[in-house]
Structure formats: C-alpha cells, structure tokens
Amino acid sequence: MRPRTPTRRALTALALLLSLGGASLLGPAAQGQPAPARRRAQGHPTATAAPAGSGAGQGALEPSASPASAPDATEEQARRDQVFARLGDVTLTLGEIEDDVQRRSPFARRQFADRERLVEHARELFRAKLLAHAAEARGYAERPAVRTLVDRHLVATVVRRQIDEPNGPSHVTDEDAHAYFDAHQELFVRAEQRRVSHILVETEERAAELLAQVRAGDLRAFRRLAQSDSLDTETNQRGGDLGYFAADGTAAGSTDAPVDADIVRLAFTLTREEPIASAPLEVTTSAGPRYSIVRLTGIREGAHPSFEDVLPTVRRRVAVESRDGAYRAYIAHLRESHRVEMQPLEVLRDISLPPPPMPAHNHRGAEPETEEQMAAEGAAHMAP
C-alpha cells in the first residue's frame, strides 16, 4: 500500500507550529526527561499535553519505542528507536539525532551539552526531514541534479564502507607494518646534510689572500667577498651558498647537479667550532684548476628512528597502499561482474563543452603579444 503523504494543510499547520517553537512535536527527551519505562517497553505512542508553563515540552508528543518486531531486540535499540517527533509517516528518532550529532566535529558536539541547543537542533533535523519528504512527494528526487548528488553520496558511502574502513590503519598488523618499514628504510631514515658557501678564484695566491680576510670577518663579510670575487656565476650572487646536500653531494628532491665531490668531502670534516677550511681547496673545473674557500653554514643531523617511533606513520602508509589496491580490485570486480559497454572514443567529439574562460588582460585591456611588450608591462608594474 502506498505510504500516506502529508497534505499541504498539514504541512502548513506544522510550519506554524514550528515557527511558534514546535512544542507540540517535542517529547520529554527535549527536556532531558526519560520516557516512562512501561511506555517504552510497550511501544505505544501517546500524545499528551503538558501542564502550562512546563517549558520546551508543552503539549509534547511523548517519545515512544517502535514495536519490538524481533524477539531479540535489545534495550539499547529500543531506546534509540524512541520517536522524538512525528507527522504522518515522517518520524525522527533519538538514534537519528545521536547519529547526526556524532558525525559532527568535537567542537560542534560540545555545544549540545546545552539542552536548549540540543532541542533546537532536533527541531531543525525534523524540519529538514519534512522538507525532504515533501520534495520527494513532488517528484524532486528524480530530477537529474538531485540524482547526481545522490549518486555522489552513494559513491562516497560505498567507497567508505567497502574500501576505506576495511583497509584503515587499525587493520594493519604489526607484521605487515614491520615488513614495510624494513623494505622502505629510505622513507624513514634521514641522512645527515651539510650546507656550505664557497668562493671560487683563479689562483692559489688570491685564495690565500681572501682566506685571511674571511678568517678576520664574519659570515656577512664572506658573502660580500663571494659576490665581488667568486668566479662561480651560479652561486656568487647568493653569497656562494651551495645549499644543503648529503654525503653523495645531492640535495633531497632536487634535480640540480651534485656538488663537487672534493667540496663535499671537505664539508663533512668541518665543525660548528671550526667552520672555515684551514686552506684553499683545489678543484677541477671546465676552465682548468681553480681554488675554493669553503665555509660551513649549516648542519642537519641525521635521523635513524626505531620501528616503534614511526609505527603510526608506517600504519598510515601501509593503509594507503592497501586502500589503493582494494579500490582497483573492487573496480575490476565490478567490471567482471557486469557487462561494460563503451563507445569508441571518437564519440567524445560530439560533446558540447562550454567555451574556455577569457584570458586575463593587463590594465590597458590588451594582452602583451611580444617579449618586448611583456618586459615593458613588467617594468610598468615595478615602477613606483
């Protein structure tokens, strides 16, 4: 039999009641009062009028438990099934309210310690259910835009239930985590890194002169000399800085060429107490032998954490890989279980796409077309 749909008159009356506080829809749960044990056990919904001046529950509908259709229904389920508000076939149970509150952030949940806020939130939930019921009765649920939103929610739900939850970090065993840790040491062990600056000059005599000046000054003096005297055009304008590098001369995540091996070896012999090399270092360049004055400017200590130190991180990494594999396997299973028909890719040419957005324009309303115009445009923006 087709479920009853609230009439427009009933919905209008309900809206009026809600605007006045919704008192006729709220039961003792709104006041923090438990429903009578006998009524909860028997599951008889009873509408009662509370005495005048009794607060939020005036004329309230008593919360009631759904009839225990199954002999093994637990007391907890009966409690959650108590109806907080009802209009025709539309109901809101305590369990639904609890689930909605539980889905919210800890900060949002704290506000519901205030009973008045909780009651108002329950009213809002019931209003939303009424509106959803009315929209469905008018066929809005079958509109393409609504179906798209529903489909997205269904996709998110099936991915969460079938893939994410069974493959979360809590499901990763210690054995699997340890195996991953042993096989991916490079992800958890960080090698020591050194940072140096250098001044490259042509002769050993000039290097000795600059070394004496460097020893008499500070790091700022070193940078000034690098800018004025260093032949290394890649680093001199940044004070000779070669950045951080590991013992192999490479920087993590960088595609730059490794630092000269002789400079690297020297860098790892310097200390914070003696940051300047005692003598110029001879290095080989494309132009022949040159001399470098090297100064240590930074040390990043290496890290060799134990398995226990990084166990939470390892679990998350294993879970991500497990989740990705489960997702691919689930899609493959769906493809094998159902016949998938796809048209040739040429069909995509018939898709009507919106026009691309208009390109950004400069302040004169026209785009610069040549490098000269672009340079002039940049100079105009840099001018005071």
C-alpha positions, 0 to 999 in steps of 0.5 A: 500500500502506498505510504500516506503523504502529508497534505499541504494543510498539514504541512502548513499547520506544522510550519506554524507550529514550528515557527511558534517553537514546535512544542507540540512535536517535542517529547520529554527527551527535549527536556532531558526527561526519560520516557516512562519505562512501561511506555517504552517497553510497550511501544505505544505512542501517546500524545499528551499535553503538558501542564502550562508553563512546563517549558520546551515540552508543552503539549509534547508528543511523548517519545515512544519505542517502535514495536519490538518486531524481533524477539531479540531486540535489545534495550539499547535499540529500543531506546534509540528507536524512541520517536522524538517527533512525528507527522504522518509517516515522517518520524525522527528518532533519538538514534537519528539525532545521536547519529547526526550529532556524532558525525559532527566535529568535537567542537560542534558536539560540545555545544549540545551539552546545552539542552536548549541547543540540543532541542533546537537542533532536533527541531531543525533535523525534523524540519529538514526531514519534512522538507525532504519528504515533501520534495520527494512527494513532488517528484524532486528526487528524480530530477537529474541534479538531485540524482547526481548528488545522490549518486555522489553520496552513494559513491562516497558511502560505498567507497567508505564502507567497502574500501576505506574502513576495511583497509584503515590503519587499525587493520594493519598488523604489526607484521605487515607494518614491520615488513614495510618499514624494513623494505622502505628504510629510505622513507624513514631514515634521514641522512645527515646534510651539510650546507656550505658557501664557497668562493671560487678564484683563479689562483692559489695566491688570491685564495690565500689572500681572501682566506685571511680576510674571511678568517678576520670577518664574519659570515656577512663579510664572506658573502660580500667577498663571494659576490665581488670575487667568486668566479662561480656565476651560479652561486656568487650572487647568493653569497656562494651558498651551495645549499644543503646536500648529503654525503653523495653531494645531492640535495633531497628532491632536487634535480640540480647537479651534485656538488663537487665531490672534493667540496663535499668531502671537505664539508663533512670534516668541518665543525660548528667550532671550526667552520672555515677550511684551514686552506684553499681547496683545489678543484677541477673545473671546465676552465682548468684548476681553480681554488675554493674557500669553503665555509660551513653554514649549516648542519642537519643531523641525521635521523635513524628512528626505531620501528616503534617511533614511526609505527603510526606513520608506517600504519598510515602508509601501509593503509594507503597502499592497501586502500589503493589496491582494494579500490582497483580490485573492487573496480575490476570486480565490478567490471567482471561482474557486469557487462561494460559497454563503451563507445569508441572514443571518437564519440567524445567529439560530439560533446558540447563543452562550454567555451574556455574562460577569457584570458586575463588582460593587463590594465590597458585591456590588451594582452602583451603579444611580444617579449618586448611588450611583456618586459615593458608591462613588467617594468610598468608594474615595478615602477613606483 
